[in-house]
Amino acid sequence: MRVGSRIMSTNLIILVFLLSIPGWAQKTVRVGSFANITHPQALVGKSKGWFEKALGPDLKIQWTTFNAGPSAIEALFAGAIDMTYVGPNPALTGYIRSHGEALRVVSGATSGGAALVVRDDSGIRTPEDFHGKRVASPQLANTQDVALRAWLRSHGLKLREKGGDVQVLPIANADQMNLFQKKQLDAAWAPEPWATRLIRDAHGRLLVDERTLWPNGQFVTTLLVVNAKFLQENPEVVKKWIRAHVELTDWINHNLGEAKSVMNEQIKKDTNAMLSEGVLDEAFSRLQATYDPIRSSMMTSAKWAFEEGFLGKQMPDLSRLYDLTLLNQVLKEKGRKAIP
């Protein structure tokens, strides 16, 4: 036992020594993602080893799959991951909670891919028909929840807690399916592929494709967010990642059939389940892979969230939320226009 203890002590001393060498500790890049088609670059990149090739043999990638955006942001805060693919509202909330210190948006990932679906026999045909109805969103103050509340308000509808008669219920996407089928929900503002699954498997009907509410049909759904300290200390690593991310985006958009198949296989690896071909095709038809973070839509969403009371008493300063320096360097190398 004493020999074993000496070996363990020696190994610990070596580890502490190595960790004291600048740069040695960062041999692994820790990345968060979701097993969801709104994270296509992560799914295809994981499956094809695209990022490993881009980063080279000296860096390993450790992937962590999350089920909710706030969990990914908490992991970023805790130093458990260095970057993550995540929705805009969790990124925004994380930035505000850290007083602008914890994270930076360095690229977009997807646009579109959310919809308001109503139960076919709910009697809902127009916005006025939502009086007295029960409507779900995936999570309080998440991206779809904010969009739903803003849409209801724009049509003069008030929530029950504000003296109105529309009930908004934060319910996980998977649970919405069961409640639709039991006729305990009238509608839901859902991301893909859940919106399509509600339509195909739970007697739902598409009422509003969210793209129709935005200029040029574009709004941000997923972003690439990096820990601010990691970005400052490892700009070349992040730039390599962004370069691979841009190339992956191009490949997905030019090879959509193969890309969807690769994504579905990766989803199966991550969750032990696949999407049907019909659901995958319909769901992906409402979204697009893009490296443009579509900043204007984030600013609008932030305004909506503030108006709903989710961001405090004063509109926060978002001037440091984005750092697109490395993305624009990559785009310049490729002869493309910079993103403002």
N, C-alpha and C positions, 0 to 999 in steps of 0.2 A: 504493500500500500504506500510505503514511504517513497519507493521508486516512482510509482505512478503519480504521487503527489508532486514530486520534483519535476516530472515531465510536464504535468499540467501547469505548474508554476512557470516553468521555462517558456512554454508556449504562450502563456498569458503575457509574460514580459516581452516576448518577440512581437505579439500582437499590439501591445501598447506602444512599442517602439515604432512599428510600421505606421500605426495610426498617427504618430507625431510627425511623420514625413509629409510635407505639403503635397497634396494631390494623390497620395497613395489610397486614402480612404475612399475616394470616389472612383471605384472600379465598377460599380453597378449603378445603372440609371433605373430608378424605380418609377413606374408609370401606371397610372390608373386609367381604367376604361370600363365600358358597360357592354354587356352581351346584347346589344341592340343595334338595329340597322341604321339608327341615327348616328352611329359611331363607325362609319365604314372604313376610314383609314386605319383605325386601330384594329378592326377585325381582319382586314386583308393583310395589314402589316404583320400582325401576329402569325397569321397562317403561312405567309410566304417568307417570313424571316427578313422582310424588307429593311426594317430598322437596324437589325443586327449587321447587315451588309453595309449600311450607311455609316454606322458608328465605328466599325472596324473591330478587329479581334481583341483589342485592349479593353473594351467596354462590354459588359454584360447588361442585359435588360431583364428586370424583374417586373412582371405584369401583376397587377392586382385588379380583380373584377369587383365592381361595386354595383349595388342595386339602387342607390339613391344618391343624388348630387350632393346633399349636405354631408353624407358620410365621406365622400371623396374629398371635399373641402376640409373636413375635420382631419383627415389623414395628412393632407398638405400642411395644415397648421402644425400638426404634431411632428412633422419631419419624417413621417413614415413613407411618403412618396415625394418625388421631385417635380413631377408634372402630371397633369391628368386631362383627359377629354371629359368635358362636363357641360351641362346646360348653362345658359346665360344667367338665370336668376340665382342659382347657387354661387356662381362666380362673383356676381355683383354683391350678394350678401356677405360672402367671405371677405371681399375687398373692404366693404364698409365696416364690418366687425373688427378688422385689423387696422382700421384707420388708414387704409391705403398702403400698408406695409407688407402684407403677406404674399401677394400674388400679382402676376401680370398676365394679361391676355396677349398671346404672341401670334395667334392665327385663328382663323375660322375653321370649321370642319364641315358643317352641313347647314343648308337653308331649307325651310319648309318642313313638311311632315307633321302637321298637327291639324285637328279638325273637330268641329262640334257635331256630334252624332246624336240623333234622337231615336228613342224607341219607336218603331214603326206604328204602333197602335197607341202612342201617347197623346195623339191629337194635336201635336205641335207642327205647324206649317209656317208660321211667321213669328217674329220676335214677340208680338203681343200674346201669343199662346203660352208664353213661359210663366204667366201669372199663376201662382199656386203650385209650381212644379218643383221637383227635386233634381238638381243637376250636380254631377260629380266632377271633381278635378283630381289629379293624382296626389297632390300634397298641398297643404296650406302655404301660400306665398311662392309656390314654384312657378315655372315659366307659364304653364298652361292655366294655372289658377289665376294668375294676374291677367292673362289675356281674356279669360272668361269673364272676370269681374268687370274689366274695362268694356267689353262688348255689351254686357247687360246694362251697364250704366249709360252707354252711348245710345241705347234704345229706350231710355227712360224707365228702366226696371230697377227696383230697389230690393236689396237683400232683406231677409226677415229680421236680422239683427239690427238693421238700420230703418226699421219701420215699414218695410215692404213685405212682399209675400213670396219671393223666390228664395229657395233654400239651396245654398251651395255647400256641398259635402266633400271634404277631402277624403278620398277613398283610393286605395292602391289600385292600379290598373287591372291587375289580375282579379281583384274582388269585384270590380265593376261588371265584369262579364256575368258573374253569377247573379248579381242584383238586377241587371237588365233582364235576364231570363226569368227571374221571379217577379218582374214588374214592380220592383221596389225603387227603381231609378227611372226617371223620364228622359234624361240626356246626360252626356258627358263631353267635356273638352279633353281630348286624349291625344297623346303623341302616337306616331306610328311605331310598331305595327298594330298597336292596340285599337286605334280608330278603325282600321280595316277589319280586325277581328270582331269588333262590336257589330260592324255592318254584316259580315258574313256568317258569324256564329251566334249572334245574340239578337237577331231580328232588329238591327239598327238601320238607320237611314242617314246618309250624309246630308246635313243641313248647311254647314258652312265649312268650306275648305279655307283654312286660315290664310292661304296665299292670296286669296281675293281681297283681303283687307289691307294689303301692304303694297307700296310702290314697286312696280315691276315684279310683283308676286314673290318678293324676297324678304325673308326675315330669318334671323339667326336662330338655330336650333341647338347646335353644339359648337363649343369653342375648345381650343388648346390653351390651357392655362399652366403657367410655370411658377414655382416657388420663387419669389423675388430674389432671395439670397442665392439660390442655385443659379438663377439666370445671370446674376452679377459675377459669380465666381466661375461659371462654366459656359461662357458665351459660345465657344466653338462647338461644344457638345450640343447645345440647343440649336445652333445654326445647322449642324448636320441633320438633326432630327427634323427641323423645319424643311430643309431641302428634300429629304425623303418624303415628308408629308405632302409637299407640293407635287412631287413626282407621282406619288400614290393617288392623289386627287385626279391628276390627268389620266392615269391608267384606268381608274375606276370609271370615269366619264367616257372613255373611249372603248372600254371593254365591259360594258354594263352586264351583259349576260353572264360572262365568266365571273365577274366581280360578285354578283348576287349569289352565285353558287358557292364561291369561296367564303363569303360572309356566312351563309347558312351552315356550312360545314363547321366554321369556327364557333358559331352560336351553339351548335350541337356539342362541341367539345367543352364549352363553358357551362352549359346548362343541361345537357343530356336530352335536349329537345330541339326539333327543327321547325321552321315555319313551312306551311304548305306552299307549293309553288304559286298558287293563286294569290294567297295572302301576301307573299313576298313581292310579287310583281305589282299588285295594286298599291301596296304600301309604299314601295320605292318610287312609284310614279308620281307621288306627291312630295318628294324631297330630292335634293341635289347635293352632291359632294362639292364643297367649295372651300378654298383657303381664305376667302374674303370674310372677315368677321362681321361684316354688315353693321358697322358701328351705329348707324342711325337708328336701326331697329332696337338695339340695346338701349340707346338713350330714351327712346319712346317707351319701352317696357319699364325702364327705371322711373320715368315720370308717372306711369300708371301705378307702379308699386308704391311710390310716394303718396299718390292721391288716395290709395287704399289704406294708408297708415302703416305700411310694412317697413318703411325706411327711416322712421323717426320724425321729429318735429321740423327738421330742416332738410331741404334737398341736399344730399351729400355732394362733395367735390369729387368728381370722377375723372379728373384730368390726368391722373397717373394710372388709371386702370389698364390702358393699352400701351404696349411697347412693341410696335411693329417694325422696329429698326432691322432686326435680323431677317424678317420675312421680306422686307423691301430690298435688302441686299441680295437675297436669293432671287427675287423677281428680276432685279436689274441684271444679274448674271445670265438670266434666261431671256433677256431682251423684252421683258414685260413691264407694263406700267406699275408704278408704285401705288399702294393703297393708302389713302390719306387717313 
